[in-house]
Amino acid sequence: MHRCVFTLLLLAVAGCTEPRSAQCKEVCKREAECVDTTGSKMPFDEKECVAACAALENDVADNGAKVRRHVDCVHKQQACEAVLECK
């Protein structure tokens, strides 16, 4: 559920022309793999995730720290179930 909220927040802020961060690509790829691996019914679009992540990442004043915490969480997790629980 927390993952869905974060994804929705990412999608709400995403712009079509946001630059694509390598960090965001990596994290969204991992999350997409985990959604597939676990058979999760969670709606997830890797390209939308990257776009939204990049938009939030560039909004340093309000959302940059949230993105960093999420990226750190995903990097620390071994199990896909834990990755999908990252906020």
C-alpha positions as CSV (number, residue, x, y, z in Angstrom):
1,M,0.0,0.0,0.0
2,H,2.8,2.4,0.9
3,R,4.4,1.6,-2.5
4,C,1.2,2.5,-4.3
5,V,1.0,5.9,-2.4
6,F,4.6,6.7,-3.4
7,T,4.0,5.7,-7.0
8,L,0.9,7.8,-7.2
9,L,2.8,10.8,-5.7
10,L,5.6,10.2,-8.3
11,L,3.0,10.0,-11.1
12,A,1.2,13.2,-9.9
13,V,4.4,15.2,-10.2
14,A,5.9,13.7,-13.4
15,G,6.3,15.8,-16.4
16,C,6.8,14.6,-20.0
17,T,10.0,16.4,-20.5
18,E,11.8,15.6,-17.2
19,P,15.4,14.4,-17.7
20,R,15.9,10.8,-17.0
21,S,18.2,10.1,-14.0
22,A,20.4,7.0,-14.0
23,Q,19.5,6.5,-10.4
24,C,15.8,6.7,-11.1
25,K,16.2,4.2,-14.0
26,E,18.0,1.8,-11.8
27,V,15.5,2.0,-8.9
28,C,12.4,1.8,-11.1
29,K,13.9,-1.2,-13.0
30,R,14.5,-3.0,-9.7
31,E,10.9,-2.2,-8.6
32,A,9.5,-3.4,-11.9
33,E,11.4,-6.6,-11.7
34,C,10.1,-7.1,-8.1
35,V,6.5,-6.4,-9.2
36,D,6.9,-9.1,-11.9
37,T,8.7,-11.6,-9.7
38,T,6.3,-11.4,-6.8
39,G,3.2,-11.5,-9.1
40,S,2.0,-8.3,-7.4
41,K,-1.2,-6.9,-8.6
42,M,0.1,-3.4,-7.9
43,P,-0.2,-1.2,-10.9
44,F,3.3,-0.2,-12.0
45,D,4.7,1.4,-15.1
46,E,8.5,1.5,-15.2
47,K,8.6,4.5,-17.6
48,E,6.2,6.5,-15.6
49,C,8.1,5.7,-12.5
50,V,11.4,7.0,-14.0
51,A,9.7,10.2,-15.2
52,A,8.1,10.8,-11.9
53,C,11.2,10.0,-9.9
54,A,13.3,12.4,-12.0
55,A,10.7,15.1,-11.5
56,L,10.7,14.7,-7.7
57,E,14.5,14.3,-7.7
58,N,14.8,17.7,-9.3
59,D,12.5,19.3,-6.8
60,V,15.3,19.4,-4.2
61,A,13.5,21.8,-1.9
62,D,10.4,19.7,-1.3
63,N,11.0,16.2,-2.5
64,G,14.6,15.5,-3.1
65,A,15.2,14.0,0.4
66,K,12.1,11.7,0.0
67,V,13.6,10.4,-3.3
68,R,17.0,9.8,-1.7
69,R,15.4,7.9,1.2
70,H,13.4,5.7,-1.2
71,V,16.4,5.0,-3.4
72,D,18.5,4.1,-0.3
73,C,15.7,1.8,0.9
74,V,15.5,0.0,-2.5
75,H,19.3,-0.4,-2.6
76,K,19.5,-1.9,0.9
77,Q,16.9,-4.6,0.3
78,Q,17.7,-8.1,-1.0
79,A,14.1,-9.5,-1.1
80,C,11.6,-8.2,-3.6
81,E,8.9,-8.1,-0.9
82,A,11.1,-5.7,1.1
83,V,11.8,-3.6,-2.0
84,L,8.0,-3.2,-2.6
85,E,7.6,-2.0,1.0
86,C,10.0,0.9,0.6
87,K,8.3,4.3,1.1
